[in-house]
Amino acid sequence: MGAYPGLLTGMVDQELLVRNEYLAAENRILKAQLKGRLELSERRASHARRDRSSIGPKGSWRGGQCGPGRLH
């Protein structure tokens, strides 16, 4: 594959896209199954707030552009 680095990168990008679409669909299904709001312990709520605050405006951990070839 040394002669075709772009091909390998494209295959990896496609794999990540498929995996991301699968996880998004799975999240939608699981959210639809939830009844009401979840009660979190203070420790878990603290972790959720910390994790949510570290995600940037575009959904990437560093807050920059994210997409094929620009993974953070």
C-alpha positions as CSV (number, residue, x, y, z in Angstrom):
1,M,0.0,0.0,0.0
2,G,3.0,2.3,0.1
3,A,2.3,3.5,-3.4
4,Y,-1.3,4.5,-2.6
5,P,-1.4,6.4,0.7
6,G,-4.5,8.3,-0.4
7,L,-6.4,5.1,-1.0
8,L,-5.6,3.8,2.5
9,T,-6.6,7.2,4.0
10,G,-9.9,7.1,2.1
11,M,-10.6,3.6,3.3
12,V,-10.0,4.6,6.9
13,D,-12.2,7.8,6.5
14,Q,-15.0,5.6,5.0
15,E,-14.7,3.2,7.9
16,L,-14.9,6.0,10.5
17,L,-17.9,7.5,8.7
18,V,-19.8,4.2,8.7
19,R,-19.0,3.6,12.3
20,N,-20.1,7.1,13.2
21,E,-23.4,6.7,11.3
22,Y,-24.0,3.4,13.1
23,L,-23.4,4.9,16.5
24,A,-25.7,7.9,15.8
25,A,-28.5,5.5,14.7
26,E,-27.9,3.4,17.8
27,N,-28.1,6.5,20.0
28,R,-31.4,7.5,18.4
29,I,-32.9,4.1,19.0
30,L,-31.8,4.0,22.7
31,K,-33.0,7.6,23.3
32,A,-36.4,6.6,21.9
33,Q,-36.6,3.8,24.4
34,L,-35.9,6.0,27.4
35,K,-38.9,7.0,29.5
36,G,-38.5,10.4,31.1
37,R,-35.3,11.8,32.4
38,L,-32.4,9.8,33.9
39,E,-31.4,10.4,37.5
40,L,-27.6,10.7,37.7
41,S,-25.5,10.5,40.8
42,E,-23.7,13.7,41.7
43,R,-20.4,12.0,40.6
44,R,-21.8,11.0,37.2
45,A,-23.4,14.4,36.7
46,S,-20.1,16.1,37.5
47,H,-18.3,13.9,34.9
48,A,-21.0,14.6,32.3
49,R,-20.7,18.4,32.8
50,R,-16.9,18.1,32.6
51,D,-17.0,16.0,29.4
52,R,-19.7,18.3,27.8
53,S,-17.6,21.4,28.5
54,S,-14.5,20.0,26.8
55,I,-16.3,19.5,23.5
56,G,-15.9,22.4,21.1
57,P,-18.6,24.1,19.0
58,K,-18.2,21.7,16.0
59,G,-18.4,18.6,18.1
60,S,-14.6,17.9,18.1
61,W,-12.6,17.7,21.3
62,R,-10.4,20.6,20.3
63,G,-13.2,22.8,18.9
64,G,-11.9,23.0,15.4
65,Q,-13.1,21.8,12.1
66,C,-13.6,18.0,12.0
67,G,-14.1,15.9,8.9
68,P,-12.3,13.6,6.4
69,G,-8.6,14.3,6.7
70,R,-9.1,16.7,9.6
71,L,-9.6,14.3,12.5
72,H,-8.6,15.6,15.9
